[in-house]
């Protein structure tokens, strides 16, 4: 399975912070925001990752992440020259995806929880073995501000509604999706919406109409953090700081994840840690050994 991170957009809700810097490169406490969705893909065991961004910003992502070889993974890059909707990621990334299945994570989504790895691996396994599509449901107090998923006792999706006045469940749909390879052709055949974009909802509805859409529930103990506003970014940073300070474990530490996954060995982790040994981040990496 391949992974795609959509890290485009202008981040206008975060102006003036984002006038000169891509939103996904802004810090959430001690790491760039894009580290958090990358960590989701790595936790799912996905090593081939495509970063899609704007012509102005793509070079910054290359500078930050390189080709991925130091982490034992493969980073590739594509440009989305103008916003054409989330589902455009599958068209832009068609050559990268090839004949594989794919996981799409939005570049501004932060997930955390004890069962996260288990949920990701089970979802990946199901798509690889059975096909279809998988969205996620996250419980929220007020679902009227989100896309809301309705499902039956077997977690088959019945409906997905955008910001309904009367939600049919209290489970919102975050920016994390697993699809089989059919998603490329489905995205190509989606008619642009009134705002001229290829909507991810249309892709999900195509799978829903074919009875091929399931939902995995992120229940109590999971965190899905909003970073779409200055307040949201601050709260996300405070959350990460609190967890790391109290537990001593880092959230979205890419080097730790690939080391524990066996993508790099002890010597490779030690080399990275020694390179950063003057920082708390480097000291943490060395402490893992």
Long-range contacts (C-beta under 8 A, 24 or more apart in sequence): 1-44, 1-46, 1-100, 1-101, 1-102, 1-103, 1-124, 1-127, 1-128, 1-178, 2-46, 2-48, 2-49, 2-50, 2-93, 2-96, 2-97, 2-98, 2-100, 2-101, 2-102, 2-103, 3-41, 3-44, 3-46, 3-48, 3-49, 3-50, 3-102, 3-103, 3-104, 3-105, 4-49, 4-50, 4-52, 4-89, 4-90, 4-93, 4-96, 4-97, 4-102, 4-103, 4-104, 4-105, 5-34, 5-37, 5-38, 5-41, 5-49, 5-50, 5-51, 5-52, 5-104, 5-105, 5-106, 5-107, 6-52, 6-80, 6-86, 6-89, 6-104, 6-105, 6-106, 6-107, 7-34, 7-51, 7-52, 7-53, 7-57, 7-61, 7-107, 8-52, 8-53, 8-54, 8-57, 8-80, 8-83, 8-107, 9-54, 9-83, 13-228, 13-229, 14-228, 14-229, 14-230, 14-233, 17-230, 21-60, 22-53, 22-54, 22-57, 22-60, 22-61, 23-107, 23-108, 23-227, 24-53, 24-107, 24-108, 25-57, 25-60, 25-61, 25-64, 26-233, 27-237, 28-110, 28-227, 28-233, 28-236, 28-237, 28-240, 29-236, 29-237, 29-238, 29-240, 29-241, 29-244, 30-240, 30-241, 30-244, 30-280, 30-281, 31-240, 31-252, 31-253, 32-64, 33-107, 33-108, 33-110, 33-227, 33-233, 34-61, 34-64, 34-65, 34-107, 35-252, 35-254, 36-109, 36-110, 36-111, 36-251, 36-252, 37-105, 37-106, 37-107, 37-108, 37-109, 37-110, 38-65, 38-252, 38-254, 39-251, 39-252, 39-253, 39-254, 39-257, 40-105, 40-109, 40-111, 40-116, 40-120, 40-176, 41-103, 41-105, 42-73, 42-254, 42-257, 42-258, 42-261, 42-263, 43-116, 43-117, 43-120, 43-121, 43-257, 44-103, 44-117, 44-120, 44-121, 44-123, 44-124, 45-121, 45-124, 45-261, 46-103, 46-124, 47-72, 47-73, 47-74, 47-263, 48-73, 48-74, 48-76, 48-96, 48-100, 49-73, 49-74, 49-75, 49-76, 50-75, 50-76, 50-77, 50-78, 50-93, 50-96, 51-75, 51-76, 51-77, 51-78, 52-77, 52-78, 52-79, 52-80, 52-89, 52-92, 52-93, 53-77, 53-79, 53-80, 54-79, 54-80, 54-81, 55-79, 55-81, 70-264, 70-268, 70-272, 71-254, 71-255, 71-258, 71-263, 71-264, 72-258, 72-263, 72-264, 72-268, 73-258, 73-263, 83-197, 84-192, 84-196, 84-197, 84-198, 85-192, 85-193, 85-197, 85-198, 85-199, 85-200, 86-175, 86-197, 86-198, 86-199, 86-200, 87-187, 87-190, 87-198, 87-199, 87-200, 87-202, 87-203, 88-187, 88-197, 88-198, 90-179, 90-183, 90-184, 90-186, 90-187, 90-203, 91-184, 91-187, 91-188, 91-198, 94-184, 97-181, 97-184, 99-181, 100-181, 101-127, 101-128, 101-131, 101-178, 101-179, 101-180, 101-181, 102-178, 102-179, 102-181, 102-183, 103-176, 103-177, 103-178, 103-179, 104-175, 104-176, 104-177, 104-179, 104-200, 105-175, 105-176, 105-177, 106-175, 106-176, 108-175, 108-227, 108-228, 109-174, 109-175, 109-176, 109-224, 109-225, 109-227, 110-223, 110-224, 110-225, 110-227, 110-236, 110-240, 110-252, 111-174, 111-176, 111-218, 111-222, 111-223, 111-224, 111-225, 112-222, 112-223, 112-225, 112-239, 112-243, 112-251, 113-218, 113-221, 113-222, 113-223, 114-221, 115-219, 115-221, 115-222, 116-218, 116-222, 119-216, 119-218, 122-216, 123-178, 123-216, 124-178, 126-178, 126-214, 127-178, 127-179, 127-180, 131-180, 131-182, 131-212, 132-180, 132-207, 132-212, 132-213, 132-214, 133-177, 133-178, 133-179, 133-180, 133-183, 133-203, 133-204, 133-207, 133-212, 133-213, 133-214, 134-177, 134-178, 134-179, 134-213, 134-214, 134-215, 134-216, 135-160, 135-173, 135-176, 135-177, 135-204, 135-213, 135-214, 135-215, 135-216, 136-173, 136-174, 136-176, 136-177, 136-215, 136-216, 136-217, 136-218, 137-169, 137-171, 137-172, 137-173, 137-215, 137-216, 137-217, 137-218, 138-171, 138-172, 138-173, 138-174, 138-218, 138-222, 138-224, 139-170, 139-171, 139-172, 139-217, 139-218, 139-219, 139-220, 140-170, 140-171, 140-172, 141-170, 143-167, 143-169, 143-170, 143-171, 143-172, 146-172, 146-173, 147-172, 147-173, 147-201, 148-172, 148-173, 149-173, 149-215, 151-215, 155-214, 155-215, 155-216, 155-217, 156-211, 156-213, 156-214, 156-215, 157-204, 157-208, 157-213, 157-214, 157-215, 159-208, 160-201, 160-204, 160-205, 160-208, 162-201, 171-215, 171-217, 174-218, 174-224, 177-204, 179-203, 179-207, 250-281, 250-284, 253-281, 253-284, 253-285, 255-285, 256-284, 256-285, 256-288, 259-288
